[in-house]
Amino acid sequence: MSAQPPNKDKSLAAELSDLAASIDVSNSLTGSLQRGIDKLLHVANRAVNAAAASVLIRDGEGGGLRFLTATSGITKELLAVRLPPGAGIAGLVYSTTQPMAVADVAHEGSFWSEADRRTGFKTITLLATPLRTENELVGVLEFVNRPGDPPYPPFTPAEMDRAARFAEPIARLVDAYEIAQLVESLFNFSVRSSLTTKSPTQRFEAQQEWLATSSAAAGRRELMSLWLSLHEIVNCGDAERKLCRDLLESLAQFARNRSGGPSQFGF
């Protein structure tokens, strides 16, 4: 069989490159998770009797925060807001892991007014509680103002308890959202690289390099890196799959012995 002309190879490479750039499978997972967060947030907002509620999630590794969603609607201005580490009441709650209620933010020195300035919203009274899973802090749940006109009554201890009850399921959804977001991004990259990279080893190395530069939390990157390694191993053959399974079961048993109970691996 005769070889393809060089110009035809170049044309095919360019076509594959264009096709790879056009592929986008994002939002297949995160879209449904965010809708779930939105629904739960609206229920929480009514239960706490606030005018508006929002979810802020971690922004990189430095302790900063960004808005994921809000009952008042996500705008370009709100999405552009980035809270520096420790900034504002949300930043204080995130860094201390302690909930906080403020009757009037004008008298609270830690209030960060930049979000109000950018969005045109006027925050007066505020309740913030941490979003925490078993293993880590993933963000902050905020409730702002009351329905109607000011002056607003401060948030009560009972309402703080209600906010805390909603924080746990919202934190779990946010945790799943962060994982899904990374999976979608990695899958997008993997599909594109498979069209332009011939060697499986080169694809694996490219995926690991991409993952190392991702802005996702370190724990998420480590989880995906382990998944890539496992995927590479199990594709090698039956012997490799059995060895990998045996090693994981031994590791799970070691973790159970150290903790005195079932391991987080679920074995």
Helices and strands as residue ranges (DSSP letters): H 6-22, H 30-48, E 52-59, E 64-70, H 76-79, E 82-83, H 88-96, E 100-102, G 105-107, H 114-119, E 126-132, E 137-144, H 157-196, H 200-212, H 218-234, H 238-259
